[in-house]
Amino acid sequence: MNHNDHVHIAYYFVISFLATSLIILGLVLLLILICKKKQSIDDQSEETVTSAKSCAQVFSLSDIDGATDGFNRRRIIGEGRLGIVYAAIFEKGEIAAVKRIHPSLVLGNIGFGFSRTLSSLSLAQHPNVVPIVGYSEAPGERIIVMEFVGMVCLDFYLHQNPDGASLLDWNHRLKIAAGAARGLQYLHEGVAPNIVHGCVKASNILIDVKFCARVCDYGLSFLAPKERRGLVGYVDDEYWRGGGVCKESDVFGFGVVLLELLSGRGCEEGLLVKWALPLIKEMRFSEFLDPRLVIPHDIMPLVRLAKVASTCVSNSRKSRPSISQVATILNNLEIDST
């Protein structure tokens, strides 16, 4: 074989190698394009599913204005740290509760993704949670539309109505505690993305005629991150040191609610916790339990409930029980009491 033959063989070898390489490269590029297209389709599909799950209806401000008779004061059914709640009747006869966020909070939260957050919160659907059905957003206005449940808050029963506390016997209070715990457990673990309530307190737990508890005003702490009114005493010390709201701070607030149910006393901006913990530790329940009610013969369920409350409010965030652990104990206590 002469020199020219070797040159031709080498030439054909190089050409064949380059051709094979180009084919392989083309296949790789084609595979990448197919994968990217599939990912794009999957993303769009996921967005469609998420959108379909969202129960939030977008209302115009004129719709809300008409349904509340121009935000008539006679339609007011409640007022809290975030806003005023009106009874609304829409054109087709639907009744809803409309929360109009205070203007000062609206101005301080421009661009915080109100519509996106409300759409996410509307995914929460549970027997112990008040569902969010829609919202309205306009210049200077943020409005939340909730299911109208015709219920009275726990705070009213315990602290505002002189005869209300007597209507809540120990079995009813235990039922309310267990129901509220299940609602919080669902928010923390049963809906995606998980929801931190941010302000667990007696006025955010509604009670129906069958003494079933439903948690409301969840996930709205972004509207009032610096508002102390109505929050002091219901969040832990870590919150004020910059820790912010989290599941553990919700457990603290729930522990305070349990102390209110047991003692009949208000939060008193944290004084309740300082007063109650020594009494629970020293088993001085005759001094601790609500004097408006007769102490039952079997006091052990109340002792157990008090111990749960103390673990919720006395420990640091790291050692605090989860709401799931709390709910399990309260569910068992409710079952045993029936």
Buried (B, 14 or more C-beta within 10 A) or exposed (E): EEEEEEEEEEEEEEEEEEEEEEEEEEEEEEEEEEEEEEEEEEEEEEEEEEEEEBBBBEBEBEBBBBBBBEBEEEBBEBEBBBBBBBBBBBEEEEEBBBBBBBEEBBEBBEEEEBEEBBBBBBBBEBEBBBBBBBBBBEEEBBBBBBBBBEBBBBBBBBBEEEEBBEEBBBBBBBBBBBBBBBBBBBBBBBBEEEBBBBBBBBBBBBBEEEBBBBBBBBBBBEBBEEBEEBBEBBBBEBBEEEBBBBBBBBBBBBBBBBBBBBBBBBBEEBEBBEBBBEBBEEEEBEEBBBEEBEEBEEBEBBBBBBEBBBBBBBBEBEEBBBBBBBBBBBBEBBEEBE
